[in-house]
Amino acid sequence: QNKVMPVDPDTTKYCEDHHVSLQHMEGDTMDPKKLEEIGAARSDCIVCMFDSSAASNTDDLTDSELITTIQSLGKLNYQKVVKRPRLVSMVHSRDTLKLIKGATEEAGLVADFILSNELESGALVQVLMDPDLEKVFNEVLSANSKELLSLQSGKVLEQDFPGFSSDYLYTDKRLKVKFQQIQKCARKNGQIAIGLILDNPKGEDKVVLIPEMQTEFELGAQDRVVVIGDFKDAYA
């Protein structure tokens, strides 16, 4: 049975201040009828959080639930909706990622997937190689710290390159810029640039982390800059 769950006060206040409507629902996401009941088709964004800690759940089972949920979302009635909701979810196994992306495309949805296990193992390896990094990760991952954000390149570069977003959006035009310049733009916004996510319409996006300052990139409006900044920067 679907039920509304309480949202913590800080998140509630932030959403109210920014005129964002947020609902935390708990129930069966694999049943299209129940998704219709909660108005999933009218959402701007749906974040799926599966209870992977449950004794009955395994990584494969959780990813299977996600695939079924995506298929159920694809069956909803979107006739009165201008734009289908964006889906955000963790994926536990890279082996199932291709199947999940295929189901997402078939459902007509756009999604962001996070390989949580790889993030955890990657962080652990870095700490083992350089123990001083433990303090950095503790700071970044603490409740009151800065956040790791993925921002549209135009949001970071607009100040030094006016019109970048509007002129380059949905075109093949590229802007040649060194990472040093990207870092300079980010610092003006109170952020630290640590990498890029380069858009690849034909396959997986390319992630570049901690490039040399003099490395030159050709950026389009669909590319993203990875920064350490305030959570509010993602919605500014």
C-alpha positions as CSV (number, residue, x, y, z in Angstrom):
1,Q,0.0,0.0,0.0
2,N,1.3,3.4,-0.9
3,K,1.8,5.8,1.9
4,V,3.3,9.3,2.3
5,M,6.5,9.4,4.4
6,P,7.6,12.4,6.4
7,V,10.4,14.6,5.0
8,D,13.1,16.0,7.3
9,P,12.5,19.7,8.3
10,D,15.6,21.1,6.7
11,T,14.7,19.6,3.3
12,T,11.1,20.7,3.7
13,K,12.2,24.3,4.4
14,Y,14.6,24.4,1.5
15,C,11.9,23.1,-0.9
16,E,9.4,25.7,0.4
17,D,11.9,28.5,0.0
18,H,12.6,27.5,-3.6
19,H,8.9,26.7,-4.4
20,V,9.7,23.1,-5.0
21,S,7.0,20.4,-4.3
22,L,8.5,17.3,-2.8
23,Q,6.7,14.1,-1.8
24,H,8.3,11.0,-0.2
25,M,6.2,8.0,-1.1
26,E,6.7,4.4,0.0
27,G,5.1,1.5,-1.7
28,D,5.1,-0.9,-4.7
29,T,6.8,1.0,-7.5
30,M,6.5,-2.0,-9.9
31,D,2.7,-1.7,-10.2
32,P,1.6,0.9,-12.9
33,K,-1.8,1.3,-11.2
34,K,-0.2,2.4,-7.9
35,L,2.2,4.7,-9.8
36,E,-0.9,6.3,-11.5
37,E,-2.5,6.7,-8.0
38,I,0.3,8.9,-6.7
39,G,0.5,11.0,-9.9
40,A,4.0,9.8,-11.0
41,A,3.3,10.8,-14.6
42,R,3.0,14.5,-13.5
43,S,6.3,14.6,-11.6
44,D,9.3,16.5,-12.8
45,C,11.7,14.0,-11.3
46,I,11.4,10.6,-9.7
47,V,14.2,9.4,-7.3
48,C,14.0,5.6,-6.7
49,M,15.3,4.4,-3.4
50,F,15.2,0.7,-2.9
51,D,15.8,-1.0,0.5
52,S,19.0,-2.8,-0.5
53,S,19.8,-3.4,3.2
54,A,16.8,-5.8,3.6
55,A,17.9,-9.4,4.2
56,S,15.8,-10.6,1.2
57,N,17.4,-8.2,-1.2
58,T,20.6,-8.7,-3.3
59,D,22.2,-6.4,-5.8
60,D,20.7,-8.4,-8.7
61,L,17.2,-8.4,-7.2
62,T,17.3,-4.6,-6.5
63,D,18.4,-3.9,-10.1
64,S,15.6,-6.2,-11.3
65,E,13.1,-4.2,-9.3
66,L,14.4,-1.1,-11.0
67,I,14.0,-2.5,-14.5
68,T,10.4,-3.5,-13.6
69,T,9.7,0.0,-12.2
70,I,11.1,1.6,-15.4
71,Q,8.8,-0.6,-17.5
72,S,5.8,0.3,-15.2
73,L,6.7,4.0,-15.6
74,G,6.7,3.5,-19.4
75,K,3.1,2.3,-19.2
76,L,1.7,5.4,-17.6
77,N,-0.6,7.8,-19.4
78,Y,1.4,10.9,-20.4
79,Q,-1.1,12.4,-22.8
80,K,-1.7,15.5,-20.6
81,V,2.0,15.8,-19.7
82,V,4.3,18.2,-21.5
83,K,7.5,16.4,-20.5
84,R,8.0,13.0,-18.9
85,P,9.7,12.9,-15.5
86,R,13.4,12.4,-15.2
87,L,14.4,9.3,-13.3
88,V,17.3,9.1,-10.8
89,S,18.4,5.8,-9.2
90,M,21.3,3.8,-7.9
91,V,22.4,0.8,-9.9
92,H,24.3,-1.9,-7.9
93,S,25.8,-4.0,-10.7
94,R,27.5,-2.8,-13.9
95,D,26.4,-6.1,-15.5
96,T,22.8,-4.9,-15.4
97,L,23.4,-1.3,-16.5
98,K,23.0,-2.0,-20.2
99,L,19.7,-3.8,-19.6
100,I,18.5,-0.9,-17.4
101,K,19.5,1.7,-20.0
102,G,17.7,-0.3,-22.7
103,A,14.5,-0.4,-20.5
104,T,14.8,3.3,-19.9
105,E,15.1,4.1,-23.6
106,E,12.1,1.8,-24.4
107,A,10.0,3.6,-21.8
108,G,10.8,7.0,-23.3
109,L,12.5,8.3,-20.2
110,V,15.6,10.2,-19.4
111,A,17.6,9.0,-16.4
112,D,20.7,9.4,-14.3
113,F,22.1,6.3,-12.8
114,I,24.7,6.0,-10.0
115,L,26.9,3.0,-9.7
116,S,27.1,3.1,-5.9
117,N,29.3,0.1,-5.3
118,E,32.0,1.4,-7.7
119,L,31.9,4.8,-6.0
120,E,32.5,3.2,-2.6
121,S,35.3,0.9,-3.8
122,G,37.0,3.7,-5.7
123,A,37.0,5.9,-2.6
124,L,38.4,3.0,-0.5
125,V,41.2,2.4,-3.0
126,Q,42.2,6.1,-3.0
127,V,42.2,6.2,0.9
128,L,44.4,3.1,1.0
129,M,46.9,4.7,-1.4
130,D,46.8,8.1,0.4
131,P,45.5,7.9,4.0
132,D,45.3,11.7,4.1
133,L,42.4,11.5,1.7
134,E,40.2,10.1,4.5
135,K,39.8,13.5,6.0
136,V,38.8,14.9,2.6
137,F,36.1,12.2,2.1
138,N,34.8,12.7,5.6
139,E,34.4,16.4,4.9
140,V,32.8,16.0,1.6
141,L,30.4,13.3,2.8
142,S,29.4,14.9,6.1
143,A,25.9,16.3,6.5
144,N,27.0,20.0,6.7
145,S,29.7,19.9,4.1
146,K,30.0,21.0,0.5
147,E,28.5,18.7,-2.1
148,L,29.8,17.0,-5.2
149,L,27.7,18.5,-8.0
150,S,27.4,18.0,-11.7
151,L,26.4,21.3,-13.3
152,Q,25.6,22.3,-16.9
153,S,28.8,23.7,-18.4
154,G,26.9,26.9,-19.3
155,K,26.0,27.5,-15.6
156,V,29.7,27.5,-14.7
157,L,31.1,29.4,-17.8
158,E,28.3,31.9,-18.4
159,Q,30.0,34.7,-16.5
160,D,33.1,34.7,-18.7
161,F,31.4,33.4,-21.9
162,P,28.0,35.2,-22.1
163,G,25.4,33.4,-24.3
164,F,27.3,30.1,-24.1
165,S,24.3,28.1,-23.0
166,S,21.7,29.7,-25.4
167,D,24.1,29.8,-28.4
168,Y,25.4,26.3,-28.1
169,L,22.3,24.4,-26.9
170,Y,21.1,21.8,-29.4
171,T,23.9,22.6,-31.9
172,D,27.2,21.0,-32.7
173,K,29.1,24.2,-31.8
174,R,32.0,23.7,-29.4
175,L,33.9,26.1,-27.2
176,K,37.7,25.6,-26.9
177,V,38.6,26.2,-23.3
178,K,41.4,25.1,-21.0
179,F,40.6,23.5,-17.6
180,Q,42.4,26.4,-16.0
181,Q,39.8,28.7,-17.3
182,I,37.0,26.4,-16.2
183,Q,38.5,26.4,-12.7
184,K,38.7,30.2,-12.7
185,C,35.0,30.4,-13.6
186,A,34.1,27.9,-10.9
187,R,36.0,29.8,-8.3
188,K,34.1,33.0,-9.1
189,N,31.0,31.0,-8.1
190,G,32.6,29.8,-4.9
191,Q,33.1,26.3,-6.3
192,I,36.1,24.1,-7.0
193,A,36.1,22.3,-10.4
194,I,37.4,18.7,-10.2
195,G,36.4,17.3,-13.6
196,L,34.1,17.1,-16.6
197,I,31.4,14.8,-17.9
198,L,31.6,15.0,-21.7
199,D,28.3,14.2,-23.5
200,N,28.3,11.3,-25.9
201,P,24.9,10.9,-27.6
202,K,26.0,7.5,-29.1
203,G,27.1,5.8,-25.9
204,E,28.3,6.3,-22.3
205,D,29.4,9.8,-21.4
206,K,33.2,10.3,-20.8
207,V,34.2,11.3,-17.3
208,V,37.5,13.2,-16.9
209,L,38.6,13.8,-13.3
210,I,41.4,16.1,-12.1
211,P,42.8,17.0,-15.6
212,E,46.0,19.1,-16.0
213,M,45.3,22.8,-15.8
214,Q,46.6,23.4,-19.4
215,T,44.5,20.5,-20.9
216,E,42.2,22.0,-23.5
217,F,38.6,20.8,-24.0
218,E,36.0,21.5,-26.7
219,L,32.8,21.9,-24.7
220,G,29.2,21.9,-25.8
221,A,26.2,23.1,-23.8
222,Q,25.3,19.4,-23.1
223,D,28.6,18.8,-21.3
224,R,28.8,19.1,-17.5
225,V,31.4,20.3,-15.0
226,V,31.9,18.4,-11.8
227,V,32.4,20.8,-8.9
228,I,32.6,20.9,-5.1
229,G,30.0,23.5,-4.1
230,D,26.9,24.2,-2.1
231,F,23.8,22.1,-2.6
232,K,21.8,25.2,-3.6
233,D,24.2,25.8,-6.6
234,A,22.5,22.9,-8.4
235,Y,19.2,24.9,-8.4
236,A,20.5,28.5,-8.7
